[in-house]
Structure formats: structure tokens, C-alpha cells
């Protein structure tokens, strides 16, 4: 088969002092961190949509990058197969073991769903052939239920029962593909599950219908042998003004309200967390303490821009705090999907590799530093000491539900007034973080 990325070698680890652009400086797949290989801590995945499909179009201009991969005209099955060839060559050269997909990333959508599904069968057979003899697998699949105009009012939240049925058909087929390709998870990103104004919206009706669709997906998935996790990927605002899956806490509350929490976990994206007004670490922690941290979309946003920029991650501080949460959680059931795209002026094939090297190195360095933070112990020791007053008799009684409001009232009367609580020492802890990051 013809090489697509000519002149690009297999990307090797050369160490932090290397000046070679096409080499890893921190990602050493076999390096053992806290008892596991780096590659096991960091199951990286290629996002089919950004890496193989996105050409740099924005609302003011057309594509800058050529993603035809030698197939000529886009929107053909020849082009769909060229993307498969390019994707597998790309993953092999970078040592990436997983990919993620939407249904319409894989093939051009036809006017009739029967033809779309026939194309999906054809391309998934082709992908299976490419997977043979490799260790590349599917991390998760999903259905694109936000791009087509039919989904202008959502999929599960739509006001049209016909659109709802069509969405259900897409989910069924995407689940079939995920199982066929051995996917570890299935994601719901409610791209348009929300509303613009309450003047035309029945929120309760829409949320109940979303939950019904998810229940049907779980029932069908389990019936065809899907044993992985279902994920919700929270996101605020864009594209709808009020999205129902605004952040991790909102999505977890929804899952519990509708009895979906046993099958679903969170797929947390850094850029979405910041758009919700949180840090990446916040949504990871909220998911983890609820037993629902499942997978991660590895990217970052631009804090000067108010939309989903999906930049490749380079902020080591944030990556360290992310990996701190992942390590404390005992890892992920999913992986690290680079839901990231090159900046529009970075349009060459070399830029595709530079971007993934940047992202993989950023999270590798974050892993190294997060492990050092844990081994250093000062942050854990401080938090333990900060809550030490709860280790006394009264604290234990409160925590064990062995006291009453009246008893606490009498305790407070005898006390008169409490002393100020211990200092939070935020600046000290930030200095500890810097001392570990930059030693």
C-alpha cells in the first residue's frame, strides 16, 4: 500500500533534551510510573473527526488543510477508505492504540438511512481488515446527532417524533458498529439537547424523552453483547443556550434521577469544563467522587475566546492536575481521546504529527509530575491535617449519624463561639506544586 505520510518516521522517545521535532520528549511508553507502564496509564486515542476530517474551516473561511489523502473528491467511499488508510498509518507511526468515531465521520451520509448503513457496513469491514495484525482498537463510538439540520431542536429532546425515531435508528447502528469494532465505550454528547427559550419548550417532556432514548440504548447494547460503559460528555452553552448536560454535576444528577447511573459514567472534556466556568480538575473530581469518572477528551480551550476551540493540550499545570485526579481514581475505564484539532494556519501533514506529539508529551509530563506530587505527600498530608478536628468525638458522632441538632445546639451554647478554622494555605500549596513541577 502507498505510504500517505511520506517522510514521517515512526515517532520515537528521545528524552527531554532532544531537539528533534518528530520525537517524544516525555512520552516513553514502557517507562513504569507507580507500578504501571506509561502506555497503560495513558491509553491515547485518535479522534476520527478532527484528525481525518477537519480541514480548518471556520465561520469566516473554507478549508486550509488537504484531508483528501490522495483520494481526490471528498464525500465518496474511495475517500472514506483513504481516511481509514491514513488513520491507521498515523496511529502506527505515533504508537497510538485506540481511535474514536462518529458514524458520519466514517462515511458520507446518504439521503436514505438504508444506504448510509450499507456504507457503514462496508467501511467497518474495511476497518476490521486494517485492525488485523495490529494492536489498534476502538476506544468508543457515537452517533452524530447534531450536524444534520433535522437535529436543529435536538435528537432525544426534539419536538418531532419522526426525528426521535431517526435518532434511535442512528444510535442502534452506531452501537452495532461499536460492538463490531470491539469498542470499550459508547458516548452520548448531547450536541443540541437543550433549548433557546422557555417560551416554546417543555423541559420536563424533553428530559424524560432523552432518558427514554438512553434506556433503550442500554437495553439494546446489552442485548447484543456490549459490556462496556455508556458515557455522557457534559458541555454547557454552545451550540444551545441552555444545554441539559451542562457540567458533570448536572449530568450525574440527570442519570440518577432517571435510573441510568448503573450503566453510565462521564466522558470529561477539558474545554467543556472551562466553558461551564469550572476547572478541568473540578469536573474530574466531581465525577470521581461519584464513582463516574470513565473517560477523558484531552484538549484545552483558549480562555480569551468564549467557544469550544478544541486546542491540543500544552498546559502542563492543568495536565498534572488532571493526572493527579486520574491516579487518585485508580485510572479510567476509558482512555484519553484527543478531541483536538490543529489551528487553522497549521495545515500541513507534519503539523498533524507535531500536534499529537505535543498532546502526548503534555499528558506524559503531567503523569510524571502527578506521581511525584503523590509521592511527595505534602498536599495529602495538609488536607488530612486540615480536617483533623473531625477526628475527635464530636466529629465522629456527626459523621456516623450519632448526634442530633439539639445536641449540637447545646454544644455550641457551652462553646460560646468557635475559633477561626485553620488556614487554607493556598499560596503555600501552590508553591509546593511549583516546586514539584519545576525541580
N, C-alpha and C positions, 0 to 999 in steps of 0.2 A: 504494500500500500504506500502511496506517495506521502512523504513527510509534509505536514502542513506548516509546522512552526520551524522552518529551516533556520539553522544557525543557533537554535536554542538547545543547549545540552541538558542532560539530567541535572537538576539543581542539587548540589551537594552542600554539606555543612563544612564551613571553613573556619569558623570561630570569629569572635568579636573584632579581632584586629584585621580581618580580611578587607581588602578594598575592592574585591571582585563584586560587581553589581549583581551578577547572576549566581549568587551563593547565599546560603543561610549563615547568619552571624550568631544566632542564638538557638534556632530550632535544630536540635540534634536528636533525631527520632529515637535513638537507642539509649540516650542518657537516662539514668534512673534518678527519679525525684520522689522522695518519700515512699520508696518501695515499688514504684511503678515506672515503666518506660514513659518518656515524654509523649510518644505517639499514642499511648494508652490514655494518658491524661487529656490529650488534645486530639480527639478524633475529628479532624478537619473535613469539611465538605465543600464542594464547589456548587455554587448556585447556578443552575442551568440558565435561568432567565437573564441575569445580569452579565454573566461571563460569556455566554454564547449567543445572546440575543440582543442585548442593549448596545446600540451604536452611538450613543451620545446625543440623541435627540432631546431637546428641551422645548419649552413652550415658545422659544424665540428662534429656534433653528433646527435644521434637519441633521441627520447622522454625520458624524465626523469619522467614525471608525468603520472599517470594512469588516463585517461579520459574515460575509458570504462563504468564506473558507474554500474558495475555488469552485463553488457550485454554480456560479452565475446568478440566475434570478432567484431572489428570496421568495418564500411562500410556496415552495414546491417540496415534494417528497425527496427529491435529489438534495435540496438544501437541508432538509431535516436530517438526512443521513450524514451529510457533510458535518453538521454540528455534532453528531454523535462521534464521528471520527476525530474531530478537533477536540472534543471534550475528553475523550479517553487518552489521546496523546498528551494533552495538557496535564491531566491528573497524574499520568505515569511520570512525566518529566519532573513534577513537583513532589511526587510521593504522597499525593492525596488519595485517601482510601474510600471516600464517600462522595455522593452527589445528591442534590435535592432538585425537585422539579415541580412545576405546574403542568397540568395536562396540555395546555395550549403553548407551552414552551417547546414541547417535543415535536409537534406537527402544526401546520396551518389549520385553523378551524374552518370547516366546510359550512355550507349553508344548511346542510341536513346533518343531524347528530349521528345518523347511521354511518354516513361517510366519514365523519370525524373519528368515530370509534373504529372504523376499519383501518384508518390511517394509524391510529394509536396502537392497534394490534400489530400492524406491520412494523412500526418503529420500535415497539417494545421487544419484538422478536429479534430485531437487529441489535438492540442494546444487550439483550441476553447473550447473543453471539460474541459481542465485544467483551463482555464480562468474563467469558470462559478463559481460563488460564491466567487470570489476574486476581488480585485480592481487592478489587474495587467493588463496592457495594452501594446500594441505595440507603441513604440515611432516612429520608422521609419524602412522601409525596403529598400533593394537594391539588385542588381544582381552582382554576382562576374563575372566580365568580364576581368579578368587579370591573373587568375591562370592557366587555361587550355592553352596548347600550341597553340591552334587556335588563341589566342589573343596576340601572340607574337608581332604583329605590331599594337596592339590596337583593340578597338571594333568599335567605331564611326570613328576612324581615320585609320582603316585598309585599305590595298590596295586590299582586296578581297571582292567583293560584296556578296559572299555567307556567309562569316564570319559576315559581316554587318547585313545581314538578320537574322542570328542566334542570334546575339546580340539583335536585335529588338524583337525577339521572347522571349528571356530571360527577357527583360525589361517588356514586356506585362505580362508575368506570374508573375513576382515579384510585379508588380503593382496590379494584381488581388489578390495576397496574402496579400499585404499591406492593401488594402481596406477590404478584408475578415476579417483581424485581427484588423481592426479599427485603423490603423496606422495614426499618425498625420503628417508624412512627408515621402518623398521618396528622397534618396540620390544618386547622381552621384559622385562616386570617380573615376576619370579617371586614373586608375592604370597604364595603358600603353598608354594613349592618349598623345603621344609625339613622339620624334624621336631621333635617334642617330647621324645621319649625313645628311646634306642637299644635299649630292651627290646623294641620292636616294629618296628624299622626296619633295612632292608638298604640302607645308604648307597650302596655301590658300584652296586647294581642301580638305585637311583633316579637317580643321577647319569648313568649310562650311558643310561637312558631319556630323560632331559632332553636329552642331547646328540643322541640319535637324532631326537627331535622337531625340534630346531633344524636338523639336517642336512636333514630332509625339507622344512622351511620354506624353507631356502635353495634347495634344488633346485627346488621348486615356484615360488618367487618369480622365480628367474632364467628359468624356462621360460615365464613369462607376461610377461616383459619388464621386471621390476623391476631397475633398475640402481643403486639407492641402497644405503645401508648398513643392515645389521641392527644393532640396539643391545641391549646388556644394561644394565639400570638397577640397579646394586647397591643392596642395602638389608639392614641387619642386623636381627636380633631380630623386631620386630613385623611381621606377626602371628605368625609361628612363632618358637619359642625359638631354634632354630638354622637360620638361612637359608643356603642353599647359595651365594647371591650376596652374601655378607656385605659386601664392600667391593671397590674397584677391583682391588686386587692379587689377591684371591681369584677374582674373575670372570675376570680376564685369564689366570690360571693354568688355570682350567677350560677356557677357549676354546683355549688352546694344547695342553692335554692331549688334547682331543678333535678337534683339527684344524679348528677353527672360526674361527681368528684372521684368516684372509684376508678373511672376509666381515663380521665383527662389529667394532664399536667400542663405547665406553662412552657411555651417557647418564647423566651425573653430576648427582645432586640434592644441593643443599647440606644439606638437613635429614637426608638419609640418611647423608651423610658424617659429620656430627656425632654421629648416633646410633651410628655404628661406632667412636666415640672418636677420630675424625680431625678436622682442619680441612677445610673445603671446598677450600682450596688444595691440601691434601695429595693428595686423590683426583684432582684435576685434574692435578697434576704427575705422579703415578704413571701415569695414563692417557696423558699427553702423551709421556713419555719412552719409553713402549712403542709409540708410534705409534697409539694407540687412543682419543684424545680426539675424540669425534664430536659430541656434543650436550649441552645443559645443561637441567636442570629448575631454573628460577630461583625459589627461595624461601628461607626460613630457618626454623630451629626456635627454640623457647624453651628456653634452657639450664637453666631451673628445672623443666622438665617432661620426663619420660622417654619421650615418644612423638612421633609424626610430626605436628607441629602445622601444617605447611604454611602458614606466615605469609608475607604479602607482604614481600619484602626491603626493609629500610630501613637495614641496617648498611653504610655506605659503605666502611668499612675492609675488610670482607670482600669487597664488590663490587669494590673496587680490586684486591685480591689475585687475585680471580677473573679480572678482565680482564687483569691482568699475565700470567697463565698463558695466556689465550686469544691475546693478542697475540704472545707468545713462540712459541706453537704455530703461528702463521700463520693463525689463525682456526679456524672449525669447519666440518665438512661439514653439520652440522645447524643448530640455532638455539637460542634462549632461550625455552623454554616456561614460562609462568607456571603451574607446578603449585602454585598458591597459592589460598587461599580467604579470604574476609573473616572476621573474627572474628564470633562468633555475635551479639553485640549490634549489629554494623554490618550492618543488614539492608535498607537502602533501595537503590533503583536508583542513586542518587547515590553511595552507598558503593562500588558495583561500579567506577565510574569513578575515584573517589578512590584506590582500591587499585591499579589499573593505572597511574595517573599516578605514584603513589609508587614502584612497582616499576620502571617505565621510567626515571624520573628517577634512581633509585638506581643503576641499571646505566649510565646515560649519564654520571653524575658519576664512577662507577668507571672507565669507559673514559677519560674526560678525565684523571683522576689517574694511571691506569696508564701512559698515554702520556707524561705528564710525568715519572714515575719512570724510564721507559726513557730519555727524552731527558736527564734529569738525570745518569744514568750512574754515580752513586756506588755503588749496590748492585752493579751488574755489575762495576765496577772492583774493588770489595772482594772479591767472590767469586773473580775471576781472580787477584788477589794472594794470597788465602788458600791457593790450591792451587799457588802458584808453585814450590814445591820439586820438584814433579813435572816441571818443565820441564828439570831437569838430566839428566845422562847416565843415572843410575840410574833415575830416574822414567820416562824414555823407554824404557829397556830393559824395565821391568816392564810398561808399557802396550803394548809391541809384542811381548810374549811372547818376549823375547830373553834371559831370565835363568832361573835355577833356584833352588830352595830352598837348595841348598848354597851357591851364590854369595852369596845374601842372608845366610846364616849367617856366612860369613867376613867380609862387610862389617860386620855387627853386632858381631862379635868385635873387629875393629880399632877400631870406633867407641867401644866401651865402653858408653855409654848415650846416648840421644838427648836433645836439649834439649826442653823443653815445646813442643808445637805452638803456632802463632800464635794469639792471642786471637780468639775468635769475634765479639767486639764487638757482641753482640746489642743492647745498650742504645743504642749509637751508631746502629745501623741502624734501630732503631725510632724514634729521634729524626729520622733522615733521612726516614723515612716520614711522620712527623707534619709535618715542615717542608714537604713537598710537598703533603700533604693540606690543610693549613690556611693556606697562603700566600694 
